[in-house]
Amino acid sequence: MNILVVDDEEVIRSGIERTIRRQFPQHRVLMAASPEEAVELLKNLPIDLVLTDVLMPGMTGLELIEISRKRHSHIKWVVISAYSEFAYAREAVRLGAKDYLLKPIGKELLIDMIQDIGEEIEKENERNKETQLLARNLRFLREAIFARWASDLDLGGIDLSPFVGNHPYFHLLMLRLDSESDLKLEHFIVENVMSELIDSAGEGFVASIDSKNLLGLVTLREAAGLGPLIEQLRSHLKRYLKIPFQVLHSERITDLESVPEQVKQMHKSSESKVYDHYASGGEKAVEVAMQYIHSHFASELTLEKVASVVYLNTVYFSQLFKQKTGGGFKEYVTQLRLDRAMELLSQSELKIGEIADRVGYSDVRHFSQIFRKKTGCTPSEYRQNAAAPVH
């Protein structure tokens, strides 16, 4: 039996590992210090039992169970926690956990639990091994073939109809992620959330197009349309993802041959579509960014720098800023600087060069060019006009 221990505390992981190895040398014990590490192990190794902490940086153990149980339905889960909080235990039971253990975990309790679950898994494996292997291989084959077809790549003579033959009509759902970082965890989250929601709304599957794009095929059970499914998907992903994402969809499709073209159209429409809000982003992020801009407009101020202050991707931040302010980042900063420059020109006797420097322009000639372009006059002319008596 392969056992995975997920806990951000090294002393807990090591203690559990030692107890299991001594009592059950036949079992293999793997350890993960974070949900991200756990995801990689779950994807690449045949894990039978997971013991996971509740509270960890990035994702809770309960969230890990929730997003993993669809793809890894055979795995047994045990929740470990330092908190005797009834709500945690109740949620663990709802998610199908076999047990809920409080830290510090007693050795005898741990040994008995491993013994019982081990026997249960052994019996299930005898019954289900061949069936599970066949189903898993068929699923991977179907998704790989469909992803290749959707990307308009040659199938080498493979007939696609046996894989999607029970979908005479369907919709396509594309989930597009946006980040320059490693997206393995996010990819795993999306794949599992989409699969579970598709199964609850009808029949279908999810195929990975590449590291940033996943494609779902769904034949809806009800005639309500895609709206409820898309809203549920957005709601779940806003909860789990910490990066921008887009949800795109097709109309109802009856011609399988049109799939590659439909996917191309969704890719094209995503280029002009604003990324969905997520986690702590949205209006709050723009508010913080604007506060930073007003405090630092006199220094070098770039889109990349301000986006990093609010921990957003530059493309997403630019779209969000424009959506919330009605104008682009560069135009906003320029207008802010010029408004301040006009105040200084009319209310102070500072030299033009000093004013340029105070509003963020080290080159007075460049400042004068921008000022004239925006106001129709030079800084000197503006000062003279402002000082002229009104008749």
ZAMARGU-4260 file (C-alpha; in steps of 0.2 Angstrom, whole numbers, plus 5000, padded with zeros to 4 digits):
<rodrens>
0) 5000/5000/5000 | 5006/5017/4996 | 5003/5030/5009 | 5005/5049/5007 | 5007/5060/5022
5) 5003/5079/5019 | 5008/5091/5032 | 5018/5107/5033 | 5026/5102/5049 | 5041/5091/5047
10) 5041/5084/5064 | 5023/5078/5061 | 5027/5070/5044 | 5042/5062/5051 | 5033/5055/5067
15) 5019/5047/5056 | 5032/5040/5044 | 5042/5032/5058 | 5027/5024/5066 | 5021/5017/5050
20) 5038/5010/5044 | 5041/5001/5060 | 5024/4993/5061 | 5021/4990/5043 | 5038/4989/5033
25) 5028/4982/5018 | 5020/4999/5015 | 5028/5013/5006 | 5027/5030/5014 | 5028/5046/5004
30) 5028/5064/5011 | 5023/5081/5005 | 5026/5097/5014 | 5012/5106/5004 | 4997/5103/4994
35) 5007/5107/4978 | 5019/5093/4982 | 5004/5082/4986 | 4996/5085/4969 | 5012/5080/4960
40) 5013/5064/4969 | 4994/5060/4967 | 4996/5063/4948 | 5012/5053/4946 | 5010/5038/4958
45) 4997/5026/4963 | 4993/5032/4980 | 4980/5022/4991 | 4979/5032/5007 | 4982/5050/5011
50) 4984/5057/5028 | 4982/5076/5027 | 4983/5091/5039 | 4968/5103/5039 | 4977/5120/5039
55) 4992/5122/5027 | 4998/5137/5017 | 4990/5139/5000 | 4976/5126/5002 | 4967/5117/5016
60) 4967/5098/5018 | 4948/5098/5015 | 4950/5108/4999 | 4963/5095/4993 | 4951/5081/4996
65) 4937/5090/4988 | 4946/5094/4972 | 4955/5077/4971 | 4941/5065/4975 | 4934/5065/4957
70) 4950/5060/4948 | 4956/5049/4962 | 4940/5041/4968 | 4949/5025/4974 | 4960/5034/4987
75) 4955/5033/5006 | 4957/5050/5015 | 4961/5053/5034 | 4961/5071/5040 | 4973/5075/5054
80) 4971/5092/5064 | 4977/5101/5079 | 4959/5108/5081 | 4945/5098/5089 | 4933/5109/5078
85) 4917/5100/5075 | 4914/5110/5058 | 4931/5102/5052 | 4926/5085/5056 | 4909/5086/5049
90) 4916/5093/5032 | 4928/5079/5032 | 4914/5066/5034 | 4904/5074/5020 | 4919/5073/5009
95) 4921/5055/5012 | 4936/5054/5024 | 4938/5038/5033 | 4943/5046/5049 | 4947/5062/5058
100) 4963/5062/5070 | 4968/5075/5082 | 4986/5080/5085 | 4996/5073/5094 | 4991/5057/5086
105) 4993/5042/5097 | 5003/5028/5090 | 4991/5014/5094 | 4977/5024/5086 | 4987/5027/5071
110) 4992/5008/5069 | 4975/5002/5071 | 4968/5014/5058 | 4982/5009/5046 | 4978/4991/5049
115) 4959/4993/5046 | 4961/5004/5030 | 4975/4992/5024 | 4963/4977/5025 | 4949/4987/5017
120) 4960/4993/5002 | 4967/4975/4999 | 4950/4968/4997 | 4944/4982/4986 | 4960/4980/4975
125) 4957/4962/4972 | 4940/4966/4965 | 4943/4982/4956 | 4961/4982/4950 | 4958/4976/4932
130) 4942/4986/4930 | 4950/5002/4937 | 4966/5000/4926 | 4955/4998/4910 | 4944/5013/4914
135) 4959/5024/4918 | 4968/5019/4902 | 4953/5022/4892 | 4950/5039/4899 | 4967/5045/4897
140) 4967/5038/4879 | 4950/5047/4875 | 4956/5064/4882 | 4973/5063/4873 | 4965/5059/4857
145) 4951/5073/4859 | 4964/5086/4864 | 4974/5082/4848 | 4959/5083/4838 | 4953/5100/4846
150) 4971/5107/4842 | 4968/5102/4824 | 4982/5090/4824 | 4982/5074/4813 | 4975/5059/4822
155) 4985/5046/4812 | 4969/5037/4806 | 4961/5035/4823 | 4942/5035/4822 | 4936/5048/4835
160) 4918/5042/4835 | 4920/5028/4847 | 4927/5040/4860 | 4913/5053/4858 | 4899/5042/4850
165) 4887/5045/4865 | 4888/5064/4863 | 4877/5067/4847 | 4876/5085/4853 | 4887/5094/4866
170) 4895/5111/4871 | 4913/5115/4873 | 4920/5124/4889 | 4937/5131/4888 | 4946/5137/4904
175) 4961/5148/4900 | 4974/5151/4914 | 4985/5166/4914 | 5002/5166/4923 | 5020/5165/4920
180) 5023/5153/4934 | 5022/5134/4935 | 5003/5130/4934 | 5003/5111/4939 | 4993/5114/4954
185) 4981/5126/4946 | 4979/5114/4931 | 4975/5100/4943 | 4962/5110/4952 | 4954/5115/4936
190) 4954/5098/4929 | 4945/5091/4944 | 4933/5105/4947 | 4927/5105/4929 | 4926/5086/4929
195) 4915/5085/4944 | 4903/5099/4938 | 4902/5092/4921 | 4896/5075/4929 | 4884/5084/4940
200) 4876/5093/4925 | 4876/5079/4912 | 4889/5068/4904 | 4907/5073/4897 | 4925/5074/4901
205) 4940/5086/4902 | 4955/5086/4890 | 4971/5096/4893 | 4976/5106/4878 | 4992/5113/4885
210) 4998/5119/4902 | 4987/5135/4901 | 4971/5128/4892 | 4959/5115/4897 | 4944/5110/4886
215) 4928/5102/4893 | 4915/5093/4882 | 4898/5092/4890 | 4881/5085/4885 | 4869/5093/4897
220) 4855/5083/4906 | 4844/5098/4908 | 4838/5111/4895 | 4843/5125/4906 | 4858/5129/4895
225) 4876/5131/4900 | 4873/5147/4911 | 4871/5138/4928 | 4886/5126/4925 | 4897/5141/4920
230) 4892/5151/4935 | 4896/5136/4946 | 4913/5134/4938 | 4917/5152/4940 | 4912/5152/4958
235) 4922/5137/4962 | 4938/5143/4953 | 4937/5160/4961 | 4938/5151/4978 | 4952/5139/4973
240) 4963/5149/4961 | 4975/5163/4965 | 4978/5168/4946 | 4967/5176/4933 | 4957/5164/4922
245) 4944/5165/4908 | 4929/5154/4905 | 4924/5152/4886 | 4911/5142/4878 | 4903/5137/4862
250) 4885/5136/4856 | 4877/5118/4855 | 4887/5108/4843 | 4881/5093/4833 | 4895/5091/4820
255) 4910/5084/4827 | 4920/5090/4812 | 4918/5108/4818 | 4927/5106/4834 | 4944/5112/4829
260) 4937/5128/4821 | 4926/5131/4837 | 4942/5130/4847 | 4951/5142/4836 | 4936/5154/4838
265) 4937/5153/4857 | 4956/5156/4857 | 4953/5171/4846 | 4939/5178/4857 | 4949/5176/4873
270) 4961/5189/4866 | 4949/5203/4868 | 4940/5196/4884 | 4944/5203/4901 | 4950/5189/4913
275) 4938/5185/4927 | 4941/5191/4945 | 4949/5180/4957 | 4953/5178/4975 | 4958/5195/4982
280) 4959/5203/4965 | 4946/5215/4957 | 4941/5231/4964 | 4952/5230/4980 | 4968/5227/4969
285) 4964/5243/4959 | 4961/5253/4974 | 4978/5248/4982 | 4986/5251/4965 | 4979/5269/4964
290) 4984/5273/4981 | 5002/5267/4977 | 5001/5277/4960 | 4996/5293/4970 | 5010/5291/4982
295) 5024/5287/4970 | 5019/5297/4954 | 5035/5307/4956 | 5046/5292/4954 | 5048/5280/4940
300) 5031/5271/4938 | 5029/5257/4926 | 5014/5245/4923 | 5025/5230/4928 | 5030/5238/4944
305) 5013/5243/4950 | 5006/5226/4945 | 5019/5217/4956 | 5014/5228/4970 | 4996/5220/4970
310) 5003/5203/4965 | 4994/5203/4948 | 5000/5198/4931 | 5003/5213/4920 | 4991/5209/4906
315) 4977/5205/4919 | 4981/5221/4929 | 4981/5232/4913 | 4963/5225/4908 | 4957/5226/4926
320) 4963/5244/4928 | 4955/5250/4912 | 4939/5241/4916 | 4938/5250/4933 | 4945/5267/4928
325) 4939/5269/4911 | 4956/5272/4904 | 4973/5265/4902 | 4987/5264/4915 | 4999/5276/4905
330) 4986/5289/4902 | 4980/5289/4920 | 4998/5292/4926 | 5002/5305/4913 | 4986/5315/4918
335) 4990/5314/4936 | 5007/5320/4934 | 5001/5335/4922 | 4987/5340/4935 | 5001/5341/4948
340) 5012/5351/4936 | 4998/5363/4932 | 4996/5366/4951 | 5014/5369/4954 | 5015/5381/4938
345) 5001/5392/4944 | 5004/5391/4963 | 5023/5391/4965 | 5039/5400/4958 | 5049/5384/4955
350) 5058/5382/4939 | 5051/5372/4925 | 5065/5359/4927 | 5061/5357/4946 | 5043/5355/4942
355) 5046/5342/4929 | 5057/5332/4941 | 5044/5333/4955 | 5031/5325/4944 | 5041/5311/4938
360) 5050/5318/4922 | 5069/5318/4923 | 5070/5325/4906 | 5063/5343/4905 | 5062/5343/4886
365) 5052/5327/4886 | 5041/5334/4900 | 5038/5350/4889 | 5033/5340/4874 | 5020/5329/4884
370) 5013/5345/4892 | 5011/5354/4876 | 5003/5339/4868 | 4990/5337/4882 | 4986/5355/4885
375) 4990/5364/4869 | 5003/5376/4877 | 5021/5375/4884 | 5023/5375/4903 | 5030/5393/4902
380) 5015/5399/4892 | 5003/5390/4904 | 5011/5399/4919 | 5010/5416/4910 | 4991/5413/4906
385) 4988/5407/4924 | 4997/5423/4931 | 4988/5435/4919 | 4974/5446/4927 | 4957/5442/4922
390) 4947/5456/4914
</rodrens>
